[in-house]
Amino acid sequence: MDSVFPALSFRAPEPEDLDFLYRIENDTAVWPISECMMPYSRYALREYIAKCNTDFFAEKQLRLMVEMEGERQPVAIVDLFDFHPLDGRAELGVIVDPTFRNRGIGERAVAMLCEYASKVLGLRMLAGTVLRDNDWSCNMLLKNGFLRVATLPEWVVVKGKACDLDVFQKKM
């Protein structure tokens, strides 16, 4: 797998990521799945970065910046959220900067996040939700060993149209 995919690394958000986060978080194309309903201000994102606690067990969520090794520029973001410590499970999210898509970054980042979640955080299960018509994201999860376990019919409204949401699960 490593020979096909770019070498990536994770790190915590830093103040220098403000412009990247501002652009990604305010991309209305991702709002339906992220449940965002309004733009973030630079001030709010600056405060988030400053107060960002990377203690997953205290915050029950974790955001990591993804960068290509040797670069200091983020190319994607991965999130673990909705953490349930007693059950050893969480949900994951990934968004790749549009200028870096179709390079295997998302697939590799999810593989790395699964390994980190299992070996470092001790999680036993991850889940993710994807709009049914997002073939790229569905395939990315399937290639990483996730199973499609449910479809929620007409669960999300995108541009006035009710869309199905697929639920994926991976046992670690």
Secondary structure as UniProt FT lines:
FT   TURN            2..4
FT   STRAND          8..11
FT   HELIX           15..17
FT   HELIX           18..25
FT   HELIX           28..30
FT   HELIX           31..34
FT   HELIX           42..51
FT   HELIX           56..59
FT   STRAND          62..68
FT   TURN            69..70
FT   STRAND          74..84
FT   TURN            85..88
FT   STRAND          89..96
FT   HELIX           98..100
FT   HELIX           105..119
FT   TURN            120..121
FT   STRAND          125..131
FT   TURN            132..133
FT   HELIX           135..143
FT   TURN            144..145
FT   STRAND          147..158
FT   TURN            159..160
FT   STRAND          161..171
//
